[in-house]
Amino acid sequence: MHKKSLLVGLFVMGLLATSPAHAKGTHFILEAEGGYGLTDNAVSTGFWGGTLGLGGKLGGFPVRFYLVTNVTGTLVDHNLQNTISYLSRSQWDASWLGGLRIYIPVFRHFRFFSQCLGGWTWFRSTWDVNSVEHFTTEDGAGTLRVSAGFQYRFLRNFSIGIGVDRMIYWGKKDELALAAMLGFSEEIDEGDHTRIGLNFALHF
């Protein structure tokens, strides 16, 4: 009977040791992410990226604050058509962002997270018009990323999360000018999009 009680006690202690309440001493985040999104014009996108963060709790306050820097790549590949032209468009971009992320304990291993990041995005697009003309544009834009989601802290040093992002850009010029020249002004915008993704994080 005592052996069974001891085993149960050790099992409970093991569970508690992995709870967020006992995840003290982790001040760095190293995270990988990826997922799927849609632009405001219903064009599908795929993305991937990584985040590095530094932070922790302030005194006994349960919310954890992190300063983070994030690098993200996005791929857009689709076709457009109007009365005079058919084109295939591929766009790749890379964003470098920084800002603040917070974690709020919800229940045991679950935490809510939110972040607001700002920075710059570099765009490169290729256009194949009527299989005859080929264009390439390179552009840049200011970028705002706002995210929210939930994270499950499996272990003291590992977690998995799911979140929703809103990516907002401003200042693109070259691609918008090319779209206007080809008669696709209504189909091309700044590229703002909403996306959902998974993230895998190491805490140390």
C-alpha positions as a LaTeX table, in Angstrom:
\begin{tabular}{lrrr}
\hline
Residue & $x$ (\AA) & $y$ (\AA) & $z$ (\AA) \\
\hline
Met1 & 0.00 & 0.00 & 0.00 \\
His2 & 2.82 & 2.38 & 0.89 \\
Lys3 & 4.57 & 1.59 & $-2.39$ \\
Lys4 & 1.42 & 2.43 & $-4.37$ \\
Ser5 & 1.01 & 5.69 & $-2.49$ \\
Leu6 & 4.63 & 6.55 & $-3.15$ \\
Leu7 & 4.25 & 5.86 & $-6.87$ \\
Val8 & 1.08 & 7.97 & $-7.07$ \\
Gly9 & 2.83 & 10.78 & $-5.21$ \\
Leu10 & 5.79 & 10.69 & $-7.58$ \\
Phe11 & 3.45 & 10.71 & $-10.57$ \\
Val12 & 1.57 & 13.77 & $-9.27$ \\
Met13 & 4.84 & 15.55 & $-8.52$ \\
Gly14 & 5.98 & 14.84 & $-12.07$ \\
Leu15 & 2.85 & 16.41 & $-13.49$ \\
Leu16 & 3.20 & 19.47 & $-11.31$ \\
Ala17 & 6.83 & 19.84 & $-12.29$ \\
Thr18 & 5.78 & 20.43 & $-15.91$ \\
Ser19 & 3.09 & 23.01 & $-15.14$ \\
Pro20 & 3.64 & 26.70 & $-16.02$ \\
Ala21 & 3.64 & 27.56 & $-12.33$ \\
His22 & 6.87 & 25.59 & $-11.99$ \\
Ala23 & 8.46 & 26.81 & $-15.23$ \\
Lys24 & 10.71 & 29.29 & $-13.44$ \\
Gly25 & 14.10 & 30.17 & $-14.76$ \\
Thr26 & 13.24 & 30.19 & $-18.49$ \\
His27 & 13.99 & 33.60 & $-19.98$ \\
Phe28 & 14.63 & 32.81 & $-23.65$ \\
Ile29 & 12.32 & 31.65 & $-26.46$ \\
Leu30 & 13.48 & 29.96 & $-29.66$ \\
Glu31 & 10.49 & 29.30 & $-31.89$ \\
Ala32 & 9.68 & 27.92 & $-35.35$ \\
Glu33 & 6.36 & 28.60 & $-37.07$ \\
Gly34 & 4.45 & 27.90 & $-40.25$ \\
Gly35 & 0.93 & 28.04 & $-41.65$ \\
Tyr36 & $-1.58$ & 29.26 & $-44.20$ \\
Gly37 & $-3.29$ & 32.56 & $-44.92$ \\
Leu38 & $-5.58$ & 34.55 & $-47.23$ \\
Thr39 & $-5.11$ & 38.06 & $-48.58$ \\
Asp40 & $-7.98$ & 40.54 & $-48.61$ \\
Asn41 & $-8.54$ & 39.52 & $-52.25$ \\
Ala42 & $-8.83$ & 35.82 & $-51.28$ \\
Val43 & $-5.40$ & 34.81 & $-52.58$ \\
Ser44 & $-3.88$ & 31.95 & $-50.60$ \\
Thr45 & $-0.47$ & 32.30 & $-48.97$ \\
Gly46 & 1.93 & 30.02 & $-47.16$ \\
Phe47 & 4.37 & 31.22 & $-44.53$ \\
Trp48 & 7.19 & 30.03 & $-42.29$ \\
Gly49 & 9.50 & 31.75 & $-39.84$ \\
Gly50 & 11.39 & 31.88 & $-36.59$ \\
Thr51 & 11.38 & 33.97 & $-33.42$ \\
Leu52 & 13.92 & 34.70 & $-30.71$ \\
Gly53 & 12.74 & 36.26 & $-27.46$ \\
Leu54 & 14.09 & 37.45 & $-24.12$ \\
Gly55 & 11.98 & 38.18 & $-21.04$ \\
Gly56 & 10.20 & 36.78 & $-18.00$ \\
Lys57 & 7.90 & 37.75 & $-15.14$ \\
Leu58 & 7.96 & 40.99 & $-13.20$ \\
Gly59 & 7.92 & 40.13 & $-9.52$ \\
Gly60 & 4.85 & 38.09 & $-8.56$ \\
Phe61 & 2.80 & 39.31 & $-11.53$ \\
Pro62 & 1.63 & 36.19 & $-13.46$ \\
Val63 & 1.91 & 37.72 & $-16.96$ \\
Arg64 & 5.21 & 37.07 & $-18.75$ \\
Phe65 & 6.67 & 39.76 & $-21.03$ \\
Tyr66 & 9.14 & 39.11 & $-23.85$ \\
Leu67 & 10.96 & 41.33 & $-26.30$ \\
Val68 & 11.06 & 39.35 & $-29.53$ \\
Thr69 & 12.56 & 39.56 & $-32.99$ \\
Asn70 & 10.96 & 37.62 & $-35.83$ \\
Val71 & 11.97 & 36.65 & $-39.37$ \\
Thr72 & 9.15 & 35.43 & $-41.62$ \\
Gly73 & 8.90 & 34.37 & $-45.27$ \\
Thr74 & 5.68 & 34.30 & $-47.30$ \\
Leu75 & 4.93 & 32.74 & $-50.69$ \\
Val76 & 2.06 & 33.77 & $-53.00$ \\
Asp77 & 1.45 & 31.97 & $-56.29$ \\
His78 & $-1.73$ & 32.54 & $-58.32$ \\
Asn79 & $-3.26$ & 33.45 & $-61.69$ \\
Leu80 & $-5.21$ & 36.52 & $-62.78$ \\
Gln81 & $-7.26$ & 37.23 & $-65.87$ \\
Asn82 & $-9.07$ & 40.19 & $-67.40$ \\
Thr83 & $-10.54$ & 40.95 & $-70.85$ \\
Ile84 & $-7.13$ & 41.37 & $-72.50$ \\
Ser85 & $-4.55$ & 39.55 & $-70.39$ \\
Tyr86 & $-3.86$ & 36.34 & $-68.53$ \\
Leu87 & $-0.99$ & 36.33 & $-66.08$ \\
Ser88 & 0.74 & 34.04 & $-63.64$ \\
Arg89 & 2.13 & 35.83 & $-60.60$ \\
Ser90 & 4.56 & 34.52 & $-58.00$ \\
Gln91 & 5.67 & 36.59 & $-55.04$ \\
Trp92 & 8.15 & 35.85 & $-52.29$ \\
Asp93 & 8.74 & 38.15 & $-49.35$ \\
Ala94 & 10.85 & 38.27 & $-46.20$ \\
Ser95 & 9.92 & 40.26 & $-43.08$ \\
Trp96 & 12.12 & 41.31 & $-40.20$ \\
Leu97 & 10.04 & 42.44 & $-37.24$ \\
Gly98 & 10.45 & 43.23 & $-33.56$ \\
Gly99 & 8.19 & 44.06 & $-30.64$ \\
Leu100 & 6.48 & 42.79 & $-27.50$ \\
Arg101 & 4.89 & 39.43 & $-26.72$ \\
Ile102 & 2.92 & 38.53 & $-23.58$ \\
Tyr103 & 1.86 & 35.20 & $-22.08$ \\
Ile104 & $-1.10$ & 34.96 & $-19.70$ \\
Pro105 & $-1.73$ & 31.71 & $-17.74$ \\
Val106 & $-5.17$ & 30.25 & $-18.42$ \\
Phe107 & $-5.31$ & 26.75 & $-16.91$ \\
Arg108 & $-2.42$ & 24.51 & $-15.91$ \\
His109 & $-0.43$ & 23.95 & $-19.11$ \\
Phe110 & $-2.48$ & 26.35 & $-21.25$ \\
Arg111 & $-1.46$ & 29.96 & $-21.82$ \\
Phe112 & $-2.88$ & 32.76 & $-23.93$ \\
Phe113 & $-0.34$ & 34.75 & $-25.95$ \\
Ser114 & $-0.50$ & 37.99 & $-27.86$ \\
Gln115 & 2.10 & 40.08 & $-29.68$ \\
Cys116 & 2.43 & 43.30 & $-31.63$ \\
Leu117 & 5.45 & 43.56 & $-33.95$ \\
Gly118 & 6.64 & 46.17 & $-36.42$ \\
Gly119 & 9.37 & 46.29 & $-39.03$ \\
Trp120 & 10.06 & 45.98 & $-42.75$ \\
Thr121 & 9.27 & 43.53 & $-45.56$ \\
Trp122 & 11.18 & 42.95 & $-48.81$ \\
Phe123 & 9.11 & 41.75 & $-51.79$ \\
Arg124 & 10.13 & 40.13 & $-55.07$ \\
Ser125 & 7.46 & 39.32 & $-57.67$ \\
Thr126 & 7.60 & 37.71 & $-61.10$ \\
Trp127 & 4.83 & 38.18 & $-63.66$ \\
Asp128 & 4.29 & 36.04 & $-66.77$ \\
Val129 & 1.77 & 37.85 & $-69.03$ \\
Asn130 & 0.08 & 35.85 & $-71.81$ \\
Ser131 & 3.14 & 33.54 & $-71.77$ \\
Val132 & 4.93 & 36.24 & $-73.79$ \\
Glu133 & 5.95 & 39.11 & $-71.54$ \\
His134 & 7.88 & 38.66 & $-68.32$ \\
Phe135 & 8.28 & 41.24 & $-65.56$ \\
Thr136 & 10.07 & 41.31 & $-62.22$ \\
Thr137 & 9.50 & 43.82 & $-59.44$ \\
Glu138 & 11.34 & 44.37 & $-56.17$ \\
Asp139 & 9.69 & 46.38 & $-53.45$ \\
Gly140 & 9.73 & 47.21 & $-49.76$ \\
Ala141 & 7.06 & 48.11 & $-47.24$ \\
Gly142 & 6.56 & 48.97 & $-43.62$ \\
Thr143 & 4.91 & 46.08 & $-41.79$ \\
Leu144 & 2.71 & 45.56 & $-38.74$ \\
Arg145 & 1.99 & 42.09 & $-37.36$ \\
Val146 & $-0.65$ & 41.55 & $-34.67$ \\
Ser147 & $-1.10$ & 38.02 & $-33.28$ \\
Ala148 & $-3.11$ & 36.14 & $-30.68$ \\
Gly149 & $-3.50$ & 32.48 & $-29.77$ \\
Phe150 & $-3.00$ & 29.70 & $-27.26$ \\
Gln151 & 0.00 & 27.67 & $-26.22$ \\
Tyr152 & 0.26 & 24.30 & $-24.50$ \\
Arg153 & 3.39 & 23.90 & $-22.36$ \\
Phe154 & 4.10 & 20.16 & $-22.55$ \\
Leu155 & 7.36 & 20.40 & $-20.67$ \\
Arg156 & 9.36 & 23.05 & $-18.91$ \\
Asn157 & 11.43 & 23.54 & $-22.07$ \\
Phe158 & 8.95 & 22.78 & $-24.87$ \\
Ser159 & 5.55 & 24.05 & $-26.02$ \\
Ile160 & 3.22 & 23.95 & $-29.02$ \\
Gly161 & 0.87 & 26.78 & $-29.94$ \\
Ile162 & $-1.73$ & 27.85 & $-32.48$ \\
Gly163 & $-2.39$ & 31.45 & $-33.39$ \\
Val164 & $-4.01$ & 33.93 & $-35.77$ \\
Asp165 & $-2.04$ & 36.79 & $-37.39$ \\
Arg166 & $-2.98$ & 39.95 & $-39.18$ \\
Met167 & $-0.24$ & 41.25 & $-41.50$ \\
Ile168 & $-0.55$ & 44.88 & $-42.65$ \\
Tyr169 & 1.79 & 46.55 & $-45.16$ \\
Trp170 & 2.18 & 50.12 & $-46.36$ \\
Gly171 & 4.48 & 51.87 & $-48.83$ \\
Lys172 & 4.63 & 49.38 & $-51.74$ \\
Lys173 & 5.05 & 51.15 & $-55.09$ \\
Asp174 & 6.65 & 49.15 & $-57.93$ \\
Glu175 & 4.28 & 46.18 & $-57.97$ \\
Leu176 & 1.20 & 48.39 & $-57.66$ \\
Ala177 & 2.42 & 50.51 & $-60.57$ \\
Leu178 & 3.01 & 47.41 & $-62.71$ \\
Ala179 & $-0.44$ & 46.04 & $-61.86$ \\
Ala180 & $-2.02$ & 49.35 & $-62.91$ \\
Met181 & $-0.08$ & 49.32 & $-66.22$ \\
Leu182 & $-1.33$ & 45.79 & $-66.99$ \\
Gly183 & $-4.92$ & 46.57 & $-66.03$ \\
Phe184 & $-5.05$ & 44.63 & $-62.75$ \\
Ser185 & $-5.37$ & 47.49 & $-60.25$ \\
Glu186 & $-8.49$ & 46.04 & $-58.63$ \\
Glu187 & $-6.98$ & 42.58 & $-58.19$ \\
Ile188 & $-3.73$ & 43.76 & $-56.57$ \\
Asp189 & $-3.55$ & 45.54 & $-53.22$ \\
Glu190 & $-0.91$ & 46.14 & $-50.58$ \\
Gly191 & $-0.99$ & 42.41 & $-49.81$ \\
Asp192 & $-2.54$ & 42.62 & $-46.32$ \\
His193 & $-3.54$ & 39.16 & $-45.17$ \\
Thr194 & $-4.87$ & 37.10 & $-42.29$ \\
Arg195 & $-3.30$ & 33.76 & $-41.48$ \\
Ile196 & $-3.38$ & 30.86 & $-39.05$ \\
Gly197 & $-0.35$ & 28.86 & $-38.01$ \\
Leu198 & 1.34 & 26.47 & $-35.63$ \\
Asn199 & 4.41 & 27.27 & $-33.59$ \\
Phe200 & 6.90 & 25.04 & $-31.77$ \\
Ala201 & 8.97 & 26.71 & $-29.06$ \\
Leu202 & 11.94 & 25.88 & $-26.89$ \\
His203 & 12.13 & 27.69 & $-23.52$ \\
Phe204 & 15.46 & 28.01 & $-21.76$ \\
\hline
\end{tabular}
